[in-house]
Amino acid sequence: MRKICFVNPKGGVGKTTSVVNTGAALSRLGRRVLLIDLDPQQHLTYSLGLEGLELKKSIYHLLKGELSFEEVVLHRGELDVIASSANLEELEMKLAYIKKDDLLKNSLKYLSGYDYLLIDCPPNLNILTINAMLTANEIFVPIQTEFLALQGMGRLLKVVRELKKNRNTLLKVSGIIATRYDERKRLNNDVIKTIVEYFDDKLFKTFIHEHIDIAVAPSNKQTIFELKSRSRGAKDYLSLAEEIVLSENAENMGQKEENRSRPESFVELIKKDLKRKN
């Protein structure tokens, strides 16, 4: 099982949208996926139309030990989901006070039967996000291709280094997802150049383009595939899922990690293309 938490301390970058639609795309590729909403704001929960159910069974009840995993998991189409609850904010404060950062890991100790666990984290590096990073082996960072996109990345990487050194030796930032991309905008291309400069071995080949259908889907309580399966947004997330699966296969075959998700020449192609456009 690949355990991946989606983290960015900056809000509004498409984090929840990417968790939902990447999970839906992976399920369309035949993978069994579990989504966890670890954000007290409940955006993933609301996006999938589960807000009426989480009051009775949610990640809050699992972390408190009141219900088992089997009791809190909800079946939403091809996805399994553990919803969030507003009560999670209260628990977050208690966990911070007692410095309990491995509660989620212990609660999922015997989790099995899934190919992917995707965790939607709060838009900050609080105790809940640390719980997610101690549970996961990988971190995906959605980055909006706009000004201040990289805000908070330095702090995030510092936290990852500390956790990897002292608490979770398997933890790594294994993917950066460029979101809300419009190739016509020079600013978007400038941000991509910056990401390539600092994180070229992490950036996924697939960019998630700015598209109205991606924004509309959560308000309809649908994934992009349920709303419009042939839209550009659906194609983008399916392409991203294919990259993720390709990286999975590459690692299983023992290929070098730096070659896992795209051709070696991809970064150079991006640089040449951006130079041509500018």
KELUM-91713 format. One line per 8 residues: number of its first residue (from 1); their letters; for each residue x, y, z of N, C-alpha, C. Coordinates in steps of 0.2 Angstrom, whole numbers, padded with zeros to 4 digits. Last residue first. Example, Ala and Ser with C-alpha at 12.3 -4.5 7.8 and 13.67 -1.06 7.14 Angstrom:
2
2	sa	0064 -0011 0035 0068 -0005 0036 0064 0000 0039 | 0066 -0028 0039 0062 -0022 0039 0066 -0016 0039 $
This chain:
278
278	nkrkldkk	0044 0163 -0119 0046 0170 -0116 0050 0174 -0120 | 0043 0152 -0126 0037 0156 -0125 0039 0163 -0123 | 0056 0147 -0126 0054 0149 -0132 0048 0154 -0131 | 0057 0145 -0112 0062 0150 -0115 0059 0152 -0122 | 0048 0134 -0111 0047 0141 -0107 0051 0146 -0110 | 0055 0125 -0119 0048 0127 -0120 0047 0134 -0117 | 0066 0123 -0111 0067 0125 -0118 0060 0128 -0120 | 0061 0118 -0099 0065 0124 -0099 0066 0127 -0106 $
270	ilevfsep	0055 0106 -0104 0051 0112 -0100 0055 0118 -0101 | 0066 0099 -0108 0060 0101 -0113 0056 0106 -0110 | 0072 0097 -0096 0075 0101 -0101 0070 0103 -0106 | 0063 0089 -0090 0065 0095 -0087 0068 0100 -0092 | 0063 0077 -0098 0057 0081 -0097 0059 0088 -0095 | 0073 0068 -0100 0074 0074 -0104 0068 0079 -0102 | 0069 0056 -0094 0075 0060 -0091 0075 0067 -0094 | 0051 0055 -0093 0058 0054 -0096 0063 0058 -0093 $
262	rsrneekq	0044 0051 -0077 0044 0054 -0083 0051 0053 -0086 | 0045 0044 -0064 0038 0047 -0066 0038 0051 -0073 | 0057 0039 -0061 0052 0035 -0060 0045 0038 -0064 | 0070 0043 -0061 0068 0042 -0067 0061 0039 -0067 | 0074 0043 -0048 0074 0050 -0051 0071 0049 -0058 | 0074 0030 -0044 0069 0034 -0042 0068 0041 -0046 | 0078 0017 -0055 0081 0023 -0051 0075 0028 -0050 | 0069 0002 -0054 0072 0008 -0058 0074 0013 -0053 $
254	gmneanes	0063 -0009 -0049 0070 -0008 -0047 0073 -0002 -0051 | 0050 -0012 -0052 0055 -0015 -0056 0062 -0013 -0054 | 0044 -0004 -0042 0044 -0012 -0042 0049 -0015 -0046 | 0046 0008 -0048 0050 0006 -0042 0050 -0001 -0041 | 0038 0007 -0059 0045 0008 -0060 0049 0006 -0054 | 0025 0006 -0054 0028 0000 -0058 0036 0001 -0058 | 0025 0019 -0048 0024 0013 -0044 0027 0007 -0047 | 0025 0027 -0059 0031 0027 -0054 0030 0021 -0049 $
246	lvieeals	0013 0023 -0065 0020 0022 -0068 0025 0022 -0063 | 0004 0028 -0056 0005 0021 -0056 0011 0019 -0060 | 0007 0042 -0058 0008 0039 -0051 0009 0031 -0052 | 0003 0043 -0071 0010 0044 -0069 0012 0041 -0063 | -0010 0040 -0070 -0006 0036 -0074 0001 0037 -0072 | -0014 0051 -0063 -0015 0045 -0060 -0011 0040 -0063 | -0012 0061 -0072 -0008 0061 -0066 -0008 0055 -0063 | -0022 0057 -0082 -0015 0057 -0084 -0010 0057 -0077 $
238	lydkagrs	-0033 0060 -0074 -0032 0053 -0076 -0025 0052 -0078 | -0032 0074 -0073 -0031 0070 -0067 -0030 0062 -0068 | -0034 0078 -0086 -0028 0080 -0082 -0027 0075 -0076 | -0046 0073 -0089 -0040 0070 -0093 -0034 0072 -0089 | -0054 0081 -0081 -0054 0074 -0080 -0048 0071 -0083 | -0051 0094 -0086 -0050 0092 -0080 -0049 0085 -0078 | -0057 0092 -0099 -0050 0093 -0099 -0047 0091 -0091 | -0070 0080 -0099 -0067 0086 -0099 -0060 0087 -0098 $
230	rsklefit	-0076 0068 -0099 -0072 0069 -0104 -0069 0076 -0104 | -0084 0067 -0087 -0078 0062 -0088 -0074 0063 -0094 | -0090 0078 -0077 -0089 0077 -0085 -0083 0073 -0086 | -0094 0072 -0065 -0097 0078 -0068 -0096 0078 -0075 | -0087 0061 -0062 -0094 0061 -0061 -0098 0067 -0065 | -0074 0066 -0063 -0077 0061 -0068 -0084 0060 -0068 | -0073 0075 -0053 -0073 0078 -0060 -0075 0073 -0065 | -0085 0070 -0041 -0078 0070 -0043 -0079 0073 -0050 $
222	qknspava	-0098 0080 -0032 -0095 0075 -0037 -0088 0076 -0038 | -0105 0091 -0027 -0104 0085 -0023 -0102 0079 -0027 | -0106 0102 -0033 -0111 0097 -0035 -0110 0091 -0031 | -0095 0108 -0028 -0102 0111 -0026 -0107 0107 -0028 | -0085 0101 -0034 -0086 0100 -0027 -0093 0103 -0025 | -0086 0105 -0049 -0088 0098 -0046 -0089 0097 -0039 | -0082 0118 -0052 -0089 0116 -0051 -0091 0110 -0047 | -0068 0117 -0053 -0071 0121 -0048 -0078 0120 -0047 $
214	idihehif	-0068 0109 -0064 -0064 0107 -0058 -0067 0111 -0052 | -0074 0116 -0074 -0077 0110 -0072 -0074 0108 -0065 | -0065 0127 -0077 -0072 0128 -0073 -0075 0122 -0070 | -0048 0125 -0075 -0054 0124 -0078 -0060 0124 -0074 | -0031 0126 -0076 -0037 0129 -0073 -0043 0128 -0078 | -0024 0109 -0076 -0025 0116 -0079 -0031 0119 -0076 | -0011 0101 -0069 -0018 0102 -0068 -0020 0109 -0071 | 0002 0093 -0078 0000 0099 -0075 -0008 0099 -0075 $
206	tkflkddf	0012 0079 -0078 0005 0082 -0079 0004 0088 -0075 | 0025 0077 -0073 0024 0079 -0080 0017 0082 -0081 | 0028 0083 -0056 0025 0078 -0061 0024 0081 -0068 | 0043 0086 -0049 0038 0089 -0052 0035 0084 -0057 | 0055 0081 -0044 0049 0080 -0040 0043 0082 -0044 | 0066 0086 -0050 0066 0079 -0050 0059 0077 -0046 | 0065 0100 -0048 0064 0097 -0055 0063 0089 -0055 | 0065 0110 -0039 0062 0103 -0037 0061 0099 -0044 $
198	yevitkiv	0071 0122 -0043 0072 0120 -0036 0070 0112 -0035 | 0067 0124 -0056 0074 0126 -0054 0076 0122 -0047 | 0054 0120 -0057 0059 0116 -0060 0066 0117 -0057 | 0049 0131 -0050 0048 0124 -0047 0053 0120 -0050 | 0052 0141 -0059 0055 0141 -0052 0054 0135 -0049 | 0044 0138 -0070 0052 0138 -0070 0055 0138 -0063 | 0032 0139 -0065 0034 0132 -0066 0042 0132 -0067 | 0032 0153 -0063 0031 0149 -0057 0034 0142 -0059 $
190	dnnlrkre	0032 0157 -0077 0037 0159 -0072 0037 0154 -0066 | 0019 0152 -0081 0026 0149 -0083 0032 0150 -0079 | 0011 0160 -0074 0011 0153 -0073 0017 0150 -0075 | 0015 0172 -0080 0016 0171 -0073 0016 0164 -0071 | 0010 0171 -0093 0017 0171 -0092 0019 0170 -0084 | -0003 0161 -0098 -0001 0166 -0093 0007 0165 -0092 | -0006 0150 -0106 -0006 0157 -0109 -0003 0162 -0104 | -0007 0139 -0098 0000 0140 -0102 0000 0147 -0105 $
182	dyrtaiig	-0012 0138 -0082 -0014 0141 -0089 -0008 0143 -0093 | -0016 0128 -0069 -0011 0130 -0073 -0014 0133 -0080 | -0020 0123 -0056 -0023 0129 -0059 -0018 0132 -0064 | -0005 0115 -0050 -0012 0116 -0051 -0014 0123 -0054 | 0008 0103 -0050 0006 0110 -0053 -0001 0110 -0054 | 0013 0093 -0038 0008 0094 -0043 0007 0101 -0044 | 0027 0084 -0034 0024 0090 -0034 0019 0091 -0039 | 0032 0069 -0024 0028 0072 -0030 0026 0079 -0029 $
174	svklltnr	0038 0065 -0013 0039 0061 -0019 0036 0064 -0025 | 0046 0068 0001 0042 0072 -0004 0043 0068 -0011 | 0046 0054 0012 0049 0058 0007 0044 0062 0003 | 0049 0043 0025 0045 0048 0023 0049 0052 0018 | 0056 0032 0031 0053 0031 0025 0050 0037 0021 | 0058 0036 0044 0064 0036 0040 0062 0035 0032 | 0052 0045 0056 0049 0041 0050 0054 0041 0044 | 0059 0051 0066 0053 0047 0067 0050 0043 0062 $
166	nkklervv	0071 0058 0063 0070 0055 0070 0064 0051 0071 | 0072 0060 0049 0078 0059 0053 0077 0055 0060 | 0059 0063 0046 0063 0058 0042 0069 0056 0046 | 0057 0075 0053 0053 0068 0054 0057 0062 0051 | 0066 0084 0048 0067 0082 0055 0063 0075 0056 | 0062 0084 0034 0069 0082 0036 0069 0080 0043 | 0049 0090 0036 0050 0083 0033 0057 0080 0035 | 0053 0102 0041 0049 0098 0045 0050 0091 0043 $
158	kllrgmgq	0059 0107 0030 0063 0107 0036 0059 0102 0041 | 0049 0108 0020 0054 0103 0019 0059 0102 0026 | 0040 0117 0026 0038 0111 0025 0044 0106 0025 | 0049 0129 0026 0047 0126 0032 0044 0119 0032 | 0049 0130 0012 0055 0129 0016 0054 0126 0023 | 0036 0132 0008 0039 0126 0006 0046 0125 0010 | 0030 0144 0011 0029 0139 0016 0033 0133 0014 | 0027 0149 -0005 0027 0151 0002 0026 0145 0006 $
150	lalfetqi	0026 0146 -0018 0031 0142 -0015 0031 0144 -0007 | 0017 0155 -0023 0015 0148 -0024 0020 0144 -0019 | 0017 0168 -0025 0018 0166 -0018 0016 0158 -0018 | 0008 0168 -0040 0013 0172 -0035 0012 0169 -0028 | 0004 0151 -0046 0003 0159 -0046 0008 0161 -0041 | 0000 0137 -0048 0005 0141 -0052 0004 0148 -0052 | -0001 0129 -0033 -0004 0133 -0037 0001 0137 -0041 | 0004 0113 -0029 0007 0120 -0029 0003 0124 -0035 $
142	pvfienat	0003 0099 -0019 0000 0103 -0024 0002 0110 -0023 | 0014 0087 -0014 0013 0094 -0013 0010 0098 -0019 | 0014 0072 -0007 0013 0075 -0013 0011 0082 -0011 | 0024 0061 0002 0021 0067 0002 0020 0070 -0005 | 0025 0044 0009 0026 0049 0004 0022 0055 0005 | 0021 0037 0020 0028 0036 0017 0030 0041 0012 | 0011 0042 0034 0012 0041 0027 0020 0039 0026 | 0011 0044 0047 0007 0038 0045 0009 0036 0038 $
134	lmanitli	0018 0055 0049 0021 0050 0053 0017 0043 0050 | 0009 0064 0042 0016 0063 0039 0020 0057 0043 | -0002 0064 0050 -0002 0061 0043 0005 0060 0041 | 0003 0070 0062 0000 0064 0062 0000 0060 0055 | 0006 0083 0056 0012 0079 0058 0009 0071 0059 | -0007 0087 0054 -0003 0086 0048 0003 0082 0050 | -0011 0088 0067 -0015 0083 0063 -0010 0082 0057 | -0003 0098 0072 -0002 0092 0075 -0006 0086 0071 $
126	nlnppcdi	0001 0108 0057 -0001 0107 0064 0000 0100 0066 | 0005 0116 0046 0009 0111 0049 0007 0110 0056 | -0010 0119 0035 -0005 0121 0040 -0001 0115 0042 | -0022 0115 0030 -0018 0119 0026 -0013 0123 0031 | -0024 0097 0034 -0026 0104 0035 -0021 0109 0031 | -0024 0084 0021 -0021 0087 0027 -0024 0094 0028 | -0030 0069 0016 -0031 0076 0015 -0029 0080 0021 | -0022 0055 0011 -0024 0059 0016 -0024 0066 0015 $
118	llydygsl	-0024 0040 0003 -0023 0047 0002 -0026 0051 0008 | -0018 0024 0000 -0021 0028 0006 -0019 0035 0004 | -0019 0011 -0012 -0017 0018 -0010 -0021 0021 -0004 | -0023 -0002 -0011 -0017 0000 -0015 -0015 0007 -0013 | -0030 -0011 0003 -0030 -0005 -0001 -0023 -0005 -0005 | -0028 -0021 0013 -0033 -0022 0007 -0034 -0016 0003 | -0027 -0014 0029 -0024 -0018 0024 -0030 -0018 0018 | -0022 -0008 0045 -0025 -0006 0039 -0022 -0011 0033 $
110	yklsnkll	-0017 -0009 0058 -0019 -0015 0054 -0022 -0014 0048 | -0015 0005 0061 -0009 0000 0062 -0011 -0006 0058 | -0022 0016 0062 -0022 0012 0056 -0017 0007 0056 | -0019 0021 0075 -0026 0019 0073 -0027 0015 0067 | -0006 0024 0074 -0008 0018 0078 -0015 0016 0077 | -0007 0035 0065 -0003 0029 0064 -0005 0023 0068 | -0014 0044 0073 -0017 0041 0067 -0013 0035 0065 | -0005 0046 0084 -0012 0043 0085 -0015 0040 0079 $
102	ddkkiyal	0007 0052 0085 0006 0046 0082 0000 0042 0082 | 0007 0064 0092 0008 0065 0085 0008 0058 0081 | 0003 0072 0106 0002 0066 0103 0002 0066 0095 | 0005 0083 0115 0010 0081 0110 0009 0074 0108 | -0005 0088 0123 -0002 0082 0125 0004 0079 0121 | -0009 0099 0115 -0007 0100 0122 -0003 0094 0125 | -0012 0093 0103 -0006 0098 0103 -0004 0099 0110 | -0023 0086 0106 -0017 0082 0104 -0011 0086 0104 $
94	kmeleeln	-0032 0096 0109 -0030 0091 0115 -0024 0088 0113 | -0033 0102 0097 -0031 0106 0102 -0028 0101 0108 | -0039 0091 0090 -0033 0094 0088 -0030 0098 0093 | -0052 0090 0096 -0047 0085 0097 -0040 0087 0095 | -0058 0101 0090 -0057 0101 0098 -0052 0095 0099 | -0058 0098 0077 -0054 0104 0079 -0053 0104 0087 | -0066 0087 0076 -0059 0086 0075 -0055 0092 0077 | -0079 0092 0076 -0076 0090 0082 -0069 0089 0082 $
86	assaivdl	-0082 0092 0062 -0080 0098 0066 -0077 0097 0073 | -0075 0078 0054 -0080 0081 0058 -0078 0088 0061 | -0072 0068 0039 -0070 0072 0044 -0076 0075 0048 | -0073 0051 0033 -0075 0058 0033 -0072 0062 0039 | -0065 0040 0024 -0066 0041 0031 -0067 0049 0032 | -0070 0030 0010 -0069 0037 0013 -0070 0037 0021 | -0067 0022 -0005 -0069 0021 0002 -0066 0028 0005 | -0074 0023 -0021 -0070 0025 -0016 -0072 0023 -0009 $
78	egrhlvve	-0084 0020 -0030 -0078 0016 -0030 -0073 0018 -0025 | -0096 0027 -0020 -0095 0024 -0027 -0089 0019 -0026 | -0091 0026 -0005 -0094 0032 -0009 -0092 0030 -0017 | -0093 0020 0010 -0092 0018 0004 -0095 0023 -0001 | -0083 0024 0025 -0089 0025 0021 -0088 0023 0014 | -0077 0019 0041 -0076 0019 0033 -0083 0019 0030 | -0081 0016 0054 -0081 0023 0052 -0080 0024 0044 | -0080 0002 0056 -0086 0006 0058 -0087 0013 0055 $
70	efslegkl	-0068 -0002 0053 -0073 -0005 0049 -0080 -0001 0050 | -0060 0005 0063 -0060 0007 0056 -0066 0005 0052 | -0071 0008 0077 -0066 0004 0074 -0066 0007 0066 | -0074 0021 0089 -0076 0017 0084 -0070 0014 0080 | -0067 0027 0099 -0074 0026 0100 -0077 0021 0095 | -0054 0032 0098 -0055 0025 0100 -0062 0023 0101 | -0052 0044 0093 -0054 0044 0100 -0054 0037 0102 | -0050 0041 0079 -0044 0043 0083 -0046 0043 0091 $
62	lhyiskkl	-0063 0038 0076 -0058 0033 0075 -0052 0035 0080 | -0070 0050 0078 -0072 0044 0082 -0067 0038 0082 | -0064 0058 0068 -0064 0060 0075 -0065 0054 0080 | -0067 0052 0056 -0060 0051 0059 -0060 0053 0066 | -0084 0046 0060 -0079 0050 0056 -0072 0048 0059 | -0100 0045 0062 -0094 0041 0061 -0089 0044 0057 | -0109 0055 0065 -0110 0048 0068 -0104 0044 0068 | -0106 0065 0057 -0107 0067 0064 -0108 0060 0068 $
54	elgelgls	-0105 0061 0044 -0098 0061 0048 -0100 0063 0055 | -0116 0062 0037 -0115 0056 0040 -0109 0056 0045 | -0118 0074 0030 -0123 0072 0035 -0122 0066 0039 | -0107 0075 0022 -0107 0080 0028 -0113 0077 0033 | -0104 0070 0010 -0105 0065 0016 -0106 0069 0022 | -0101 0075 -0003 -0108 0074 -0001 -0109 0070 0005 | -0088 0077 -0007 -0091 0070 -0009 -0098 0069 -0006 | -0086 0089 -0001 -0085 0088 -0009 -0088 0082 -0011 $
46	ytlhqqpd	-0087 0087 0012 -0092 0091 0009 -0092 0090 0001 | -0075 0080 0014 -0081 0077 0016 -0087 0080 0012 | -0065 0089 0010 -0066 0083 0006 -0073 0080 0008 | -0068 0099 0020 -0069 0101 0013 -0069 0095 0009 | -0067 0100 0034 -0071 0095 0031 -0072 0096 0023 | -0060 0107 0043 -0064 0111 0039 -0069 0107 0034 | -0051 0098 0049 -0058 0100 0053 -0062 0104 0048 | -0044 0086 0039 -0045 0093 0040 -0052 0095 0044 $
38	ldillvrr	-0043 0073 0035 -0040 0075 0041 -0040 0082 0043 | -0051 0062 0026 -0051 0069 0027 -0049 0070 0034 | -0044 0049 0017 -0045 0051 0024 -0046 0059 0024 | -0048 0036 0005 -0047 0043 0006 -0048 0045 0014 | -0042 0022 -0002 -0045 0025 0004 -0043 0032 0004 | -0044 0012 -0017 -0042 0018 -0014 -0046 0020 -0008 | -0038 0000 -0028 -0042 0001 -0022 -0040 0007 -0018 | -0036 0003 -0046 -0033 0003 -0039 -0039 0004 -0034 $
30	glrslaag	-0042 0004 -0058 -0042 -0002 -0055 -0039 -0003 -0048 | -0042 0017 -0063 -0037 0012 -0066 -0036 0006 -0062 | -0052 0022 -0056 -0054 0021 -0063 -0048 0016 -0066 | -0044 0024 -0044 -0050 0019 -0044 -0052 0017 -0051 | -0037 0035 -0049 -0034 0029 -0047 -0039 0023 -0047 | -0047 0045 -0050 -0044 0043 -0056 -0040 0036 -0055 | -0051 0046 -0037 -0056 0044 -0041 -0052 0041 -0048 | -0039 0051 -0032 -0041 0045 -0029 -0046 0042 -0034 $
22	tnvvsttk	-0038 0063 -0039 -0033 0058 -0040 -0035 0052 -0037 | -0049 0069 -0034 -0049 0067 -0041 -0044 0063 -0042 | -0046 0071 -0020 -0053 0068 -0022 -0052 0065 -0029 | -0034 0078 -0020 -0035 0071 -0016 -0041 0068 -0019 | -0037 0089 -0027 -0032 0084 -0030 -0033 0078 -0026 | -0046 0096 -0019 -0048 0094 -0026 -0043 0089 -0029 | -0037 0098 -0008 -0043 0094 -0007 -0045 0091 -0014 | -0028 0107 -0015 -0026 0101 -0011 -0031 0096 -0011 $
14	gvggkpnv	-0028 0119 -0022 -0031 0113 -0025 -0029 0107 -0022 | -0023 0130 -0014 -0019 0127 -0020 -0022 0121 -0023 | -0029 0136 -0003 -0031 0138 -0009 -0027 0135 -0015 | -0015 0138 0009 -0022 0136 0007 -0023 0138 0000 | 0001 0132 0013 -0003 0138 0010 -0010 0135 0007 | 0006 0120 0017 0004 0125 0022 0000 0131 0019 | 0001 0105 0010 0004 0112 0008 0002 0117 0013 | 0000 0088 0006 0002 0094 0011 0004 0100 0007 $
6	fcikrm	-0007 0073 0006 -0006 0079 0002 -0005 0085 0007 | 0001 0057 0009 -0003 0063 0012 -0001 0069 0007 | 0000 0041 0005 0002 0047 0003 -0002 0053 0006 | 0006 0025 0005 0002 0029 0009 0005 0036 0008 | 0003 0011 -0005 0006 0017 -0005 0002 0022 0000 | 0004 -0006 0000 0000 0000 0000 0004 0006 0000 $
